[in-house]
Amino acid sequence: MSKLLARRVGAAAVAAVGLGTAVVTGGGAVASADPAPPTSTTMTCSSANPLFWAPSFTWTVNAASGESLRPGGSGLEPAILLSGGNELPTPPGGLIPSIGVNWYGTRVSVDWHNTTTGQSGRSVSDEAAWQQKPGIPVNRTWTGTGTVSFTVTVETGAGWRFVNPQNAVCKGTISVVPGR
């Protein structure tokens, strides 16, 4: 075997070993993008109690990518859908609601920014009043698809959301994806 042929075989062997090492270890010249955020998240945020005699409490807010029909719309559109609750005690069950002064009203607002499209907006939920165990009112936030950063503000008041309102503020980021 000539020296030239030996050098070529040696160079090919070194190249093959290098390529194999790059494949196994994930090396190489390909740049990887940051992974997309998840399509749902659970956040917790605290709130003072609008009832001066009751303790503060924590809200748990679930935000997920989904689809919803706009009022007067003809098809489902990508949206952030919220649900959740809090750690306040559940009133006793029965046919007649318990008599007492522990009543709440709530409203949720979502300020959002779609970093993929550059669009921003705000949605406000329906208001719920006179609840002994307040929850997250129905809220649909139509953001379009993409990575969406958002701030959820849960406004809780005594009886109605505007009586001694207290705010709990949660922040998150999710990927809003088209429906399947």
Backbone as CSV, one residue per row, in Angstrom:
resi,resn,N_x,N_y,N_z,CA_x,CA_y,CA_z,C_x,C_y,C_z
1,MET,0.855,-1.158,0.000,0.000,0.000,0.000,0.901,1.221,0.000
2,SER,0.570,2.149,-0.841,1.393,3.350,-0.941,1.072,4.298,0.211
3,LYS,1.978,5.238,0.458,1.782,6.199,1.534,0.569,7.084,1.272
4,LEU,0.312,7.455,0.016,-0.822,8.302,-0.333,-2.126,7.583,-0.032
5,LEU,-2.211,6.322,-0.399,-3.418,5.543,-0.137,-3.622,5.380,1.370
6,ALA,-2.573,5.162,2.119,-2.667,5.014,3.574,-3.167,6.307,4.206
7,ARG,-2.704,7.473,3.707,-3.160,8.757,4.238,-4.641,8.956,3.960
8,ARG,-5.084,8.598,2.752,-6.500,8.763,2.399,-7.387,7.867,3.258
9,VAL,-6.975,6.623,3.478,-7.745,5.704,4.326,-7.775,6.235,5.756
10,GLY,-6.641,6.731,6.242,-6.566,7.291,7.598,-7.446,8.515,7.738
11,ALA,-7.417,9.406,6.745,-8.243,10.613,6.779,-9.724,10.253,6.741
12,ALA,-10.107,9.267,5.933,-11.502,8.835,5.867,-11.941,8.239,7.198
13,ALA,-11.066,7.479,7.846,-11.397,6.873,9.141,-11.588,7.954,10.196
14,VAL,-10.712,8.951,10.219,-10.834,10.052,11.188,-12.123,10.833,10.934
15,ALA,-12.464,11.100,9.680,-13.696,11.814,9.347,-14.921,11.021,9.774
16,ALA,-14.913,9.716,9.554,-16.038,8.870,9.948,-16.215,8.866,11.463
17,VAL,-15.119,8.770,12.205,-15.193,8.800,13.666,-15.724,10.154,14.132
18,GLY,-15.255,11.232,13.537,-15.720,12.572,13.910,-17.193,12.756,13.624
19,LEU,-17.661,12.293,12.462,-19.068,12.392,12.105,-19.915,11.567,13.053
20,GLY,-19.463,10.376,13.368,-20.194,9.523,14.306,-20.301,10.153,15.674
21,THR,-19.230,10.758,16.140,-19.244,11.433,17.440,-20.201,12.613,17.418
22,ALA,-20.216,13.383,16.337,-21.120,14.531,16.234,-22.571,14.087,16.240
23,VAL,-22.887,13.004,15.560,-24.264,12.502,15.519,-24.686,12.006,16.898
24,VAL,-23.825,11.245,17.561,-24.157,10.676,18.868,-24.314,11.767,19.919
25,THR,-23.437,12.755,19.922,-23.488,13.786,20.959,-24.397,14.947,20.603
26,GLY,-24.944,14.962,19.417,-25.837,16.041,19.011,-25.108,17.280,18.557
27,GLY,-23.823,17.191,18.331,-23.043,18.346,17.894,-23.298,18.636,16.443
28,GLY,-22.736,19.659,15.960,-22.887,19.999,14.556,-23.160,21.470,14.414
29,ALA,-23.320,21.889,13.189,-23.486,23.305,12.905,-24.945,23.731,12.896
30,VAL,-25.897,22.826,13.164,-27.308,23.172,13.127,-27.673,23.865,14.429
31,ALA,-28.191,25.086,14.335,-28.608,25.829,15.528,-30.026,25.414,15.888
32,SER,-30.287,25.245,17.186,-31.632,24.865,17.594,-32.359,26.088,18.137
33,ALA,-33.644,26.204,17.819,-34.465,27.302,18.296,-34.961,26.979,19.703
34,ASP,-35.339,28.016,20.432,-35.911,27.783,21.749,-37.195,26.983,21.587
35,PRO,-37.441,26.034,22.485,-38.659,25.253,22.365,-39.884,26.131,22.628
36,ALA,-40.980,25.789,21.984,-42.222,26.535,22.178,-42.739,26.302,23.594
37,PRO,-43.398,27.305,24.185,-43.969,27.091,25.515,-45.072,26.037,25.454
38,PRO,-45.465,25.499,26.591,-46.525,24.488,26.599,-47.861,25.095,26.174
39,THR,-48.825,24.240,25.880,-50.146,24.716,25.471,-51.084,24.933,26.655
40,SER,-50.598,24.721,27.870,-51.398,25.031,29.058,-50.466,25.319,30.227
41,THR,-51.000,26.016,31.211,-50.236,26.320,32.413,-51.189,26.501,33.579
42,THR,-50.689,26.254,34.776,-51.441,26.495,36.003,-50.661,27.512,36.823
43,MET,-51.353,28.568,37.242,-50.720,29.649,37.989,-51.442,29.826,39.324
44,THR,-50.734,30.332,40.317,-51.363,30.688,41.582,-51.019,32.130,41.903
45,CYS,-52.003,32.835,42.457,-51.785,34.217,42.857,-52.679,34.525,44.056
46,SER,-52.160,35.328,44.959,-52.854,35.613,46.211,-53.688,36.879,46.116
47,SER,-54.677,36.949,46.999,-55.561,38.095,47.040,-55.950,38.371,48.485
48,ALA,-56.029,39.648,48.823,-56.625,40.002,50.102,-58.116,39.691,49.987
49,ASN,-58.764,39.446,51.099,-60.186,39.132,51.091,-60.972,40.439,51.152
50,PRO,-61.990,40.616,50.282,-62.780,41.848,50.338,-63.641,41.927,51.606
51,LEU,-63.828,40.801,52.278,-64.567,40.786,53.545,-63.537,41.018,54.650
52,PHE,-63.623,42.128,55.343,-62.556,42.512,56.271,-62.341,41.508,57.396
53,TRP,-63.316,40.672,57.709,-63.192,39.691,58.780,-62.636,38.343,58.308
54,ALA,-62.485,38.182,57.022,-62.062,36.889,56.470,-60.583,36.950,56.053
55,PRO,-59.912,35.803,56.087,-58.480,35.787,55.737,-58.247,35.923,54.232
56,SER,-57.013,36.317,53.878,-56.645,36.355,52.463,-56.653,34.930,51.916
57,PHE,-56.605,34.792,50.605,-56.678,33.470,49.986,-55.924,33.456,48.679
58,THR,-55.757,32.264,48.120,-55.006,32.070,46.878,-55.918,31.531,45.785
59,TRP,-55.805,32.116,44.605,-56.498,31.632,43.420,-55.596,30.669,42.669
60,THR,-56.177,29.642,42.082,-55.488,28.761,41.138,-56.152,28.993,39.790
61,VAL,-55.368,29.445,38.818,-55.902,29.769,37.495,-55.257,28.837,36.475
62,ASN,-56.087,28.121,35.733,-55.631,27.241,34.649,-55.889,27.955,33.332
63,ALA,-54.860,28.067,32.509,-54.989,28.669,31.180,-54.575,27.628,30.159
64,ALA,-55.388,27.458,29.115,-55.095,26.437,28.110,-55.448,26.939,26.716
65,SER,-54.705,26.439,25.748,-55.014,26.708,24.354,-56.281,25.946,23.993
66,GLY,-57.158,26.595,23.282,-58.399,25.950,22.866,-59.020,26.731,21.727
67,GLU,-60.289,26.474,21.522,-61.041,27.189,20.495,-62.395,27.568,21.059
68,SER,-62.922,28.686,20.582,-64.220,29.131,21.038,-64.895,29.922,19.919
69,LEU,-66.189,29.955,19.996,-66.999,30.681,19.018,-67.158,32.120,19.478
70,ARG,-66.805,33.059,18.620,-67.018,34.476,18.943,-68.516,34.761,18.896
71,PRO,-68.972,35.728,19.676,-70.386,36.105,19.567,-70.703,36.527,18.135
72,GLY,-71.697,35.926,17.563,-72.077,36.224,16.190,-71.155,35.600,15.155
73,GLY,-70.174,34.832,15.600,-69.218,34.203,14.690,-69.800,32.959,14.039
74,SER,-69.099,32.479,13.028,-69.586,31.311,12.304,-68.681,30.098,12.471
75,GLY,-67.550,30.264,13.139,-66.644,29.138,13.309,-65.797,29.305,14.557
76,LEU,-65.201,28.210,14.968,-64.346,28.247,16.142,-63.022,28.931,15.817
77,GLU,-62.510,29.721,16.767,-61.253,30.428,16.578,-60.328,30.137,17.748
78,PRO,-58.994,30.126,17.508,-58.037,29.861,18.588,-58.193,30.876,19.723
79,ALA,-58.123,30.378,20.954,-58.336,31.237,22.117,-57.630,30.666,23.339
80,ILE,-57.445,31.523,24.338,-57.021,31.078,25.664,-58.294,30.865,26.469
81,LEU,-58.421,29.691,27.062,-59.578,29.367,27.892,-59.117,29.261,29.340
82,LEU,-59.841,29.901,30.251,-59.484,29.913,31.667,-60.457,29.098,32.496
83,SER,-59.946,28.533,33.576,-60.766,27.881,34.585,-60.010,27.996,35.895
84,GLY,-60.624,27.592,36.981,-59.901,27.620,38.246,-60.811,27.864,39.418
85,GLY,-60.182,28.067,40.542,-60.918,28.283,41.777,-59.978,28.819,42.838
86,ASN,-60.377,28.638,44.096,-59.583,29.148,45.200,-59.708,28.238,46.398
87,GLU,-59.022,28.596,47.460,-58.975,27.762,48.650,-60.004,28.156,49.706
88,LEU,-60.946,29.047,49.361,-61.986,29.399,50.323,-62.812,28.163,50.644
89,PRO,-63.341,28.060,51.860,-64.124,26.873,52.205,-65.409,26.786,51.390
90,THR,-65.785,25.576,51.055,-67.025,25.338,50.326,-68.188,25.378,51.312
91,PRO,-69.243,26.148,51.000,-70.370,26.205,51.921,-71.085,24.853,51.983
92,PRO,-71.796,24.592,53.074,-72.509,23.319,53.179,-73.575,23.190,52.100
93,GLY,-73.795,21.963,51.637,-74.813,21.717,50.618,-76.205,21.729,51.215
94,GLY,-77.194,21.798,50.381,-78.583,21.773,50.831,-79.467,22.475,49.834
95,LEU,-80.764,22.385,50.066,-81.715,23.036,49.169,-81.742,24.543,49.367
96,ILE,-81.521,24.960,50.597,-81.552,26.381,50.895,-80.112,26.839,51.136
97,PRO,-79.661,27.890,50.443,-78.297,28.364,50.681,-78.131,28.799,52.136
98,SER,-76.938,28.603,52.656,-76.707,29.000,54.041,-76.857,30.508,54.181
99,ILE,-77.362,30.898,55.320,-77.544,32.315,55.578,-76.263,32.826,56.216
100,GLY,-75.795,33.911,55.733,-74.571,34.462,56.264,-74.151,35.676,55.478
101,VAL,-72.977,36.151,55.809,-72.502,37.377,55.166,-71.263,37.124,54.318
102,ASN,-70.974,35.872,54.017,-69.794,35.537,53.223,-70.175,35.352,51.759
103,TRP,-70.418,36.441,51.078,-70.789,36.419,49.675,-69.751,37.193,48.873
104,TYR,-69.510,36.719,47.656,-68.476,37.319,46.809,-69.004,37.581,45.399
105,GLY,-68.368,38.527,44.736,-68.573,38.772,43.310,-67.217,38.776,42.629
106,THR,-67.152,38.315,41.389,-65.869,38.237,40.682,-65.995,38.670,39.230
107,ARG,-64.868,39.103,38.700,-64.707,39.385,37.272,-63.238,39.155,36.942
108,VAL,-62.981,38.633,35.748,-61.618,38.349,35.309,-61.316,39.180,34.061
109,SER,-60.116,39.764,34.041,-59.658,40.430,32.825,-58.326,39.810,32.417
110,VAL,-58.102,39.740,31.111,-56.861,39.174,30.568,-56.262,40.195,29.604
111,ASP,-55.052,40.650,29.929,-54.278,41.496,29.019,-53.255,40.588,28.353
112,TRP,-53.221,40.577,27.016,-52.382,39.605,26.308,-51.578,40.266,25.191
113,HIS,-50.472,39.574,24.844,-49.633,39.985,23.715,-49.169,38.730,22.985
114,ASN,-49.531,38.614,21.715,-49.110,37.501,20.878,-47.756,37.890,20.279
115,THR,-46.682,37.261,20.781,-45.338,37.624,20.314,-45.067,37.131,18.897
116,THR,-45.859,36.196,18.414,-45.697,35.694,17.046,-46.265,36.677,16.034
117,THR,-47.454,37.214,16.313,-48.121,38.112,15.367,-47.937,39.588,15.706
118,GLY,-47.531,39.892,16.946,-47.386,41.273,17.374,-48.679,41.902,17.862
119,GLN,-49.778,41.170,17.836,-51.063,41.723,18.262,-51.192,41.678,19.787
120,SER,-51.952,42.621,20.321,-52.230,42.693,21.752,-53.704,42.984,21.952
121,GLY,-54.187,42.752,23.159,-55.576,43.050,23.432,-55.938,42.801,24.882
122,ARG,-57.218,42.942,25.150,-57.747,42.737,26.495,-59.122,42.101,26.378
123,SER,-59.377,41.142,27.245,-60.720,40.562,27.322,-61.189,40.662,28.762
124,VAL,-62.499,40.784,28.922,-63.105,40.884,30.247,-64.231,39.869,30.314
125,SER,-64.282,39.126,31.418,-65.274,38.067,31.576,-66.638,38.638,31.951
126,ASP,-67.607,37.746,31.984,-68.885,38.075,32.591,-68.626,38.297,34.077
127,GLU,-69.557,38.957,34.747,-69.433,39.145,36.179,-70.312,38.134,36.895
128,ALA,-69.798,37.628,38.002,-70.584,36.737,38.851,-70.779,37.455,40.182
129,ALA,-71.976,37.350,40.757,-72.263,38.023,42.020,-72.961,37.071,42.979
130,TRP,-72.867,37.401,44.252,-73.542,36.683,45.327,-73.223,35.197,45.328
131,GLN,-71.933,34.895,45.270,-71.473,33.509,45.343,-70.772,33.291,46.681
132,GLN,-71.092,32.161,47.326,-70.408,31.851,48.576,-69.044,31.220,48.319
133,LYS,-68.865,30.610,47.184,-67.576,30.022,46.775,-67.292,30.540,45.371
134,PRO,-66.594,31.695,45.262,-66.380,32.264,43.925,-65.448,31.403,43.084
135,GLY,-65.643,31.462,41.797,-64.801,30.752,40.845,-64.388,31.690,39.726
136,ILE,-63.765,31.137,38.721,-63.354,31.919,37.548,-64.549,31.992,36.599
137,PRO,-65.113,33.192,36.375,-66.231,33.293,35.432,-65.783,32.920,34.016
138,VAL,-66.721,32.591,33.154,-66.416,32.221,31.774,-65.633,33.352,31.110
139,ASN,-64.495,32.999,30.574,-63.643,33.981,29.917,-63.022,33.330,28.693
140,ARG,-63.195,33.958,27.552,-62.564,33.502,26.321,-61.746,34.662,25.772
141,THR,-60.486,34.389,25.506,-59.588,35.421,25.016,-59.088,34.996,23.647
142,TRP,-59.600,35.635,22.586,-59.223,35.294,21.222,-57.932,36.000,20.870
143,THR,-56.848,35.224,20.751,-55.512,35.789,20.547,-54.907,35.453,19.193
144,GLY,-55.497,34.529,18.462,-54.846,33.998,17.274,-53.797,32.983,17.702
145,THR,-53.219,32.277,16.745,-52.221,31.260,17.079,-50.855,31.898,17.291
146,GLY,-50.026,31.246,18.101,-48.673,31.719,18.362,-48.357,31.676,19.838
147,THR,-47.209,32.235,20.197,-46.787,32.324,21.589,-47.438,33.558,22.198
148,VAL,-48.195,33.353,23.280,-48.955,34.444,23.884,-48.549,34.612,25.349
149,SER,-48.099,35.816,25.681,-47.826,36.194,27.070,-49.069,36.929,27.574
150,PHE,-49.463,36.664,28.806,-50.700,37.265,29.295,-50.642,37.508,30.798
151,THR,-51.495,38.431,31.240,-51.670,38.742,32.654,-53.149,38.576,32.969
152,VAL,-53.460,37.721,33.937,-54.836,37.490,34.375,-55.035,38.252,35.678
153,THR,-56.061,39.102,35.734,-56.414,39.818,36.960,-57.783,39.338,37.407
154,VAL,-57.831,38.716,38.590,-59.096,38.252,39.164,-59.509,39.289,40.194
155,GLU,-60.609,39.982,39.904,-61.116,41.011,40.798,-62.241,40.406,41.636
156,THR,-62.071,40.419,42.951,-63.050,39.832,43.861,-63.561,40.920,44.796
157,GLY,-64.879,41.010,44.912,-65.480,42.003,45.793,-66.442,41.355,46.774
158,ALA,-66.935,42.140,47.700,-67.878,41.673,48.720,-69.295,41.726,48.151
159,GLY,-69.828,40.579,47.781,-71.169,40.517,47.191,-71.155,40.790,45.702
160,TRP,-70.679,41.958,45.331,-70.468,42.333,43.938,-68.991,42.635,43.763
161,ARG,-68.477,42.487,42.580,-67.035,42.648,42.355,-66.551,44.070,42.607
162,PHE,-67.426,45.056,42.617,-67.004,46.441,42.787,-67.086,46.936,44.236
163,VAL,-67.501,46.076,45.180,-67.562,46.466,46.589,-66.271,45.997,47.271
164,ASN,-65.432,46.932,47.679,-64.120,46.665,48.265,-63.327,45.663,47.414
165,PRO,-63.138,45.950,46.132,-62.480,44.984,45.243,-61.027,44.727,45.631
166,GLN,-60.640,43.462,45.534,-59.271,43.024,45.773,-58.818,42.261,44.536
167,ASN,-57.590,42.514,44.085,-57.097,41.902,42.855,-56.024,40.856,43.122
168,ALA,-56.136,39.757,42.410,-55.086,38.741,42.354,-54.558,38.771,40.925
169,VAL,-53.240,38.844,40.760,-52.648,38.985,39.424,-51.708,37.814,39.162
170,CYS,-51.980,37.072,38.086,-51.142,35.950,37.655,-50.614,36.255,36.260
171,LYS,-49.392,35.801,35.975,-48.801,35.995,34.648,-48.355,34.657,34.093
172,GLY,-48.477,34.506,32.765,-48.051,33.263,32.139,-47.799,33.435,30.655
173,THR,-47.296,32.372,30.036,-47.054,32.314,28.601,-47.401,30.915,28.121
174,ILE,-48.183,30.828,27.058,-48.506,29.535,26.459,-48.468,29.654,24.937
175,SER,-48.454,28.511,24.280,-48.609,28.442,22.839,-50.083,28.215,22.541
176,VAL,-50.674,29.095,21.762,-52.050,28.902,21.325,-51.958,28.259,19.948
177,VAL,-52.528,27.074,19.837,-52.397,26.292,18.605,-53.758,26.125,17.935
178,PRO,-53.777,25.910,16.629,-55.054,25.689,15.948,-55.672,24.371,16.412
179,GLY,-56.998,24.310,16.360,-57.703,23.091,16.758,-57.402,21.933,15.839
180,ARG,-57.712,20.791,16.334,-57.426,19.566,15.567,-58.651,19.044,14.914
